[in-house]
Amino acid sequence: MTVIEVNHLRKLYHGRAVVDDVSLTVEEGEIFGVLGPNGAGKTTTVECIAGLRARDSGSVSVLGLDPSADRDELRSVVGVQLQSAVLPEKIKVWEAMDLYASFYERPADWETLLDRVGLAGKRDERFGKLSGGQKQRLSIALALVGNPRIAILDELTTGLDPQARRDTWELIGRVRDEGVTIVLVTHFMEEAERLCDRLALIDSGRVVAIDSPAGLVARVERDQTIRFRPSGPLDDAVLKALPEVSDVTKSGGTLLVSGTGNLILAVSAALAEHGVSPLDLRVEGATLDDAFLALTGKTIAP
């Protein structure tokens, strides 16, 4: 079932379109990613979806509600946590949860929610004393305290160390598994590829493409590359003679073999025939970075 439908959304600032003719749909139960560089219009798009910012033209429907006309009803079914949302340094975790719960007629049991996000032991800690990962877990808990059907999460893992980022990814996956549809705004390629069922690539306020991460990568016309160290002497001609191989280059003691088709099977068979083993073997294909570059001519800074 489609739970969010956006058609020809437009938002202007000082006469300039920061969201320009954006159309997309989000299906119930999926993690839908909005991916693009900083300043691409991602946050403005989801703010219009959440009813936090008025659109200039186009239509938005969220569970059959218009975010502009049905803002109070929308708040009961959509939880939002934006990157810019900051709590007072001295507020305690339980105080923040209790405050946010008071905004809803039928809130979740926030004590149970804190346990679900791994913060039960931090209920009396002040917000300013939490680590970056703990603050993001609290952000997710605050977005869920109203028992929403949809959660909009904006750049939650920016500034986190790798372990805290992965812990947050695991938590987001669990939230989706519990039946909450998630709209995830991000500029991290690995995050988008790992978490999202589908992605809208946004650049300069426009949707460039919408597809699964694998579907976007499949649009890139790029050879596979196999990187390995041969265990013994090997004439490059052996590999260059294979129909699947388009190029063989050397970098120190490492061979880079590019090609198409079932490249790894063809190369492995040729190596075995000559008594050579591929050490430190890595297979490199096109990535989401390559897809974004191919579709926009730009890269996203990490």
C-alpha positions as CSV (number, residue, x, y, z in Angstrom):
1,M,0.0,0.0,0.0
2,T,1.3,3.5,-0.8
3,V,1.5,5.6,2.4
4,I,3.2,8.7,0.9
5,E,2.5,10.2,-2.5
6,V,4.2,13.3,-3.7
7,N,3.4,14.9,-7.0
8,H,5.3,17.8,-8.6
9,L,6.3,19.3,-5.3
10,R,7.9,22.7,-5.5
11,K,9.3,25.0,-2.8
12,L,10.9,28.4,-3.4
13,Y,13.2,30.4,-1.2
14,H,13.8,34.0,-2.3
15,G,12.5,33.2,-5.8
16,R,14.8,30.2,-6.2
17,A,13.4,26.6,-6.4
18,V,15.2,24.5,-3.8
19,V,12.7,21.6,-4.4
20,D,11.8,21.6,-8.1
21,D,9.0,19.2,-9.4
22,V,9.7,16.3,-7.0
23,S,7.5,13.3,-7.4
24,L,7.8,10.0,-5.4
25,T,5.9,7.4,-3.6
26,V,6.7,5.4,-0.4
27,E,5.2,2.0,0.2
28,E,4.1,0.7,3.6
29,G,6.8,-1.2,5.6
30,E,9.8,-0.1,3.5
31,I,12.8,2.0,4.4
32,F,12.7,4.7,1.7
33,G,15.9,6.6,1.3
34,V,16.3,10.2,0.2
35,L,19.9,10.5,-0.9
36,G,21.9,13.4,-2.2
37,P,24.6,15.9,-1.3
38,N,24.2,18.7,1.3
39,G,22.0,21.5,-0.1
40,A,20.2,19.2,-2.6
41,G,16.8,19.8,-1.1
42,K,16.4,16.6,0.9
43,T,15.4,18.1,4.2
44,T,13.1,20.6,2.6
45,T,11.3,17.8,0.8
46,V,10.7,15.8,3.9
47,E,9.7,18.9,5.9
48,C,7.0,19.5,3.3
49,I,5.9,15.8,3.6
50,A,5.8,16.1,7.4
51,G,3.8,19.4,7.3
52,L,6.7,21.4,8.9
53,R,7.0,23.6,5.9
54,A,4.4,24.8,3.4
55,R,4.8,23.8,-0.2
56,D,4.5,26.4,-3.0
57,S,2.9,24.0,-5.5
58,G,2.2,20.3,-6.1
59,S,0.4,17.8,-3.9
60,V,1.4,15.7,-1.0
61,S,-0.7,12.9,0.6
62,V,0.5,11.0,3.7
63,L,-1.9,8.2,4.7
64,G,-4.6,10.1,2.8
65,L,-3.9,13.3,4.7
66,D,-2.8,16.6,3.3
67,P,0.2,17.9,5.5
68,S,-0.9,21.5,5.1
69,A,-4.6,21.0,5.8
70,D,-4.5,18.1,8.2
71,R,-1.5,18.9,10.3
72,D,-2.9,17.9,13.7
73,E,-4.1,14.5,12.3
74,L,-0.8,14.0,10.6
75,R,1.2,14.5,13.8
76,S,-0.5,11.5,15.3
77,V,0.6,9.1,12.6
78,V,4.0,10.5,11.6
79,G,7.0,10.8,13.9
80,V,9.8,13.2,12.8
81,Q,13.3,13.7,14.0
82,L,15.3,16.3,12.1
83,Q,19.1,16.8,12.1
84,S,18.6,20.3,13.4
85,A,16.5,19.3,16.4
86,V,18.5,19.9,19.5
87,L,17.4,19.4,23.2
88,P,18.5,21.6,26.1
89,E,21.9,20.3,27.5
90,K,20.5,20.0,31.0
91,I,17.2,18.2,30.2
92,K,17.3,14.6,31.5
93,V,16.5,11.7,29.2
94,W,13.3,10.8,31.0
95,E,12.2,14.4,31.0
96,A,12.6,14.6,27.3
97,M,10.6,11.4,26.8
98,D,7.9,12.5,29.2
99,L,7.6,15.9,27.5
100,Y,7.3,14.5,24.0
101,A,4.8,11.9,25.2
102,S,2.6,14.7,26.5
103,F,2.1,15.9,22.9
104,Y,0.1,12.8,21.9
105,E,-3.3,11.5,22.9
106,R,-2.1,7.9,22.9
107,P,1.6,7.8,23.3
108,A,3.8,4.8,23.6
109,D,5.0,3.6,27.0
110,W,8.2,5.6,27.0
111,E,9.9,3.5,29.7
112,T,9.5,0.5,27.4
113,L,10.7,2.6,24.4
114,L,13.9,3.6,26.2
115,D,14.6,-0.1,26.8
116,R,14.0,-0.9,23.1
117,V,16.6,1.7,22.0
118,G,19.1,0.7,24.7
119,L,18.8,3.8,26.9
120,A,17.0,2.4,30.0
121,G,20.2,2.8,32.0
122,K,20.5,6.4,30.9
123,R,17.0,7.6,31.9
124,D,18.4,10.1,34.5
125,E,21.4,11.3,32.4
126,R,21.3,14.8,31.1
127,F,21.2,15.2,27.4
128,G,24.5,17.1,27.3
129,K,26.3,14.1,28.9
130,L,25.2,11.6,26.3
131,S,27.5,10.3,23.6
132,G,26.8,11.0,20.0
133,G,25.3,7.5,19.5
134,Q,23.2,7.8,22.6
135,K,21.8,11.1,21.4
136,Q,20.8,9.6,18.1
137,R,19.1,6.7,19.9
138,L,17.2,9.2,22.0
139,S,16.3,11.0,18.7
140,I,14.8,7.8,17.4
141,A,12.9,7.1,20.6
142,L,11.4,10.7,20.5
143,A,10.3,10.1,16.9
144,L,8.6,6.9,18.0
145,V,7.0,8.0,21.2
146,G,3.7,9.0,19.5
147,N,3.2,5.4,18.1
148,P,3.6,6.6,14.5
149,R,3.0,4.5,11.4
150,I,5.7,6.5,9.6
151,A,9.0,7.8,11.0
152,I,11.0,10.5,9.2
153,L,14.7,10.4,10.2
154,D,17.0,13.1,8.9
155,E,20.8,12.5,8.8
156,L,20.8,10.6,12.1
157,T,24.3,9.2,11.8
158,T,26.2,12.4,10.8
159,G,29.1,12.9,13.1
160,L,29.0,9.4,14.6
161,D,32.0,7.1,14.9
162,P,31.8,3.9,12.7
163,Q,30.6,1.6,15.6
164,A,27.9,4.1,16.8
165,R,26.7,4.4,13.1
166,R,26.4,0.7,12.7
167,D,24.5,0.4,16.1
168,T,22.1,3.1,14.8
169,W,21.6,1.2,11.5
170,E,20.8,-2.0,13.5
171,L,18.2,0.0,15.5
172,I,16.6,1.5,12.4
173,G,16.3,-2.0,10.9
174,R,14.6,-3.3,14.1
175,V,12.1,-0.4,14.0
176,R,11.1,-1.2,10.5
177,D,10.8,-4.9,11.4
178,E,8.2,-3.8,14.0
179,G,6.0,-2.3,11.3
180,V,7.0,1.3,11.1
181,T,7.6,2.7,7.6
182,I,10.8,4.8,7.6
183,V,11.8,7.7,5.4
184,L,15.6,8.1,5.8
185,V,17.4,11.2,4.7
186,T,21.1,10.6,4.2
187,H,24.2,11.6,2.2
188,F,26.1,8.4,3.2
189,M,26.3,5.9,0.4
190,E,27.0,2.9,2.6
191,E,24.1,3.8,4.8
192,A,21.7,4.1,1.9
193,E,23.0,0.8,0.3
194,R,22.8,-1.2,3.5
195,L,19.4,0.0,4.9
196,C,17.2,1.2,2.1
197,D,14.7,-0.9,0.1
198,R,14.4,2.0,-2.5
199,L,16.1,5.3,-3.0
200,A,15.3,8.7,-4.5
201,L,18.5,10.3,-5.7
202,I,18.0,14.1,-5.4
203,D,20.3,16.7,-6.9
204,S,19.8,20.4,-7.1
205,G,16.2,20.0,-5.9
206,R,15.2,17.4,-8.5
207,V,14.7,13.7,-8.4
208,V,17.3,12.1,-10.7
209,A,16.2,8.5,-10.2
210,I,14.2,6.2,-8.0
211,D,15.1,2.6,-7.7
212,S,16.5,-0.1,-5.3
213,P,20.2,0.4,-4.5
214,A,20.9,-2.6,-6.7
215,G,18.7,-1.3,-9.5
216,L,20.6,2.1,-9.5
217,V,24.0,0.4,-9.5
218,A,22.8,-1.9,-12.4
219,R,22.3,1.3,-14.5
220,V,26.1,1.9,-14.5
221,E,27.9,0.6,-17.5
222,R,31.2,-0.3,-15.9
223,D,33.4,-3.4,-16.1
224,Q,34.0,-5.6,-13.1
225,T,37.5,-5.6,-11.7
226,I,39.2,-8.5,-9.9
227,R,42.2,-7.5,-7.8
228,F,44.6,-10.2,-6.5
229,R,48.2,-11.2,-6.0
230,P,49.2,-14.3,-8.0
231,S,50.9,-16.9,-5.9
232,G,53.5,-17.6,-8.6
233,P,54.8,-16.3,-12.0
234,L,52.0,-15.6,-14.5
235,D,52.2,-14.3,-18.1
236,D,49.6,-11.5,-18.6
237,A,48.8,-13.0,-22.0
238,V,47.1,-16.0,-20.3
239,L,44.4,-13.6,-18.9
240,K,44.3,-11.3,-21.8
241,A,43.4,-14.2,-24.1
242,L,40.2,-14.8,-22.2
243,P,37.1,-13.4,-24.0
244,E,35.7,-12.1,-20.7
245,V,38.8,-9.9,-20.0
246,S,39.1,-6.4,-21.4
247,D,42.2,-5.2,-19.6
248,V,45.0,-6.5,-17.3
249,T,47.2,-4.1,-15.4
250,K,49.9,-4.4,-12.7
251,S,50.3,-2.4,-9.5
252,G,53.3,-3.6,-7.7
253,G,52.7,-7.3,-7.1
254,T,49.0,-7.0,-7.6
255,L,47.1,-7.7,-10.8
256,L,43.9,-5.8,-11.7
257,V,41.8,-7.7,-14.2
258,S,38.8,-5.9,-15.8
259,G,36.1,-7.4,-17.9
260,T,32.5,-8.5,-18.2
261,G,30.3,-11.6,-18.0
262,N,31.3,-14.4,-15.5
263,L,34.8,-12.8,-15.1
264,I,35.7,-14.4,-11.8
265,L,34.9,-17.9,-13.0
266,A,36.9,-17.5,-16.2
267,V,39.9,-16.0,-14.4
268,S,39.9,-18.6,-11.6
269,A,39.8,-21.4,-14.1
270,A,42.7,-20.0,-16.1
271,L,44.8,-19.5,-12.9
272,A,44.1,-23.1,-11.7
273,E,45.1,-24.4,-15.1
274,H,48.5,-22.8,-14.7
275,G,48.9,-23.8,-11.0
276,V,48.5,-20.2,-9.7
277,S,46.3,-19.2,-6.8
278,P,44.8,-15.7,-6.4
279,L,45.9,-14.3,-3.0
280,D,44.0,-11.4,-1.3
281,L,41.3,-11.7,-4.0
282,R,38.8,-8.9,-4.2
283,V,36.0,-8.4,-6.7
284,E,35.0,-4.8,-7.4
285,G,31.9,-3.8,-9.3
286,A,30.0,-0.6,-9.7
287,T,28.9,1.2,-6.5
288,L,26.2,3.6,-5.6
289,D,28.8,6.3,-5.8
290,D,29.4,5.3,-9.4
291,A,25.6,5.4,-10.0
292,F,25.2,8.9,-8.6
293,L,28.2,10.1,-10.6
294,A,26.8,8.5,-13.8
295,L,23.4,10.0,-13.3
296,T,24.4,13.5,-12.1
297,G,28.0,14.0,-13.1
298,K,28.7,14.7,-9.4
299,T,30.0,12.9,-6.4
300,I,28.7,13.2,-2.8
301,A,31.4,14.2,-0.2
302,P,31.5,11.8,2.7
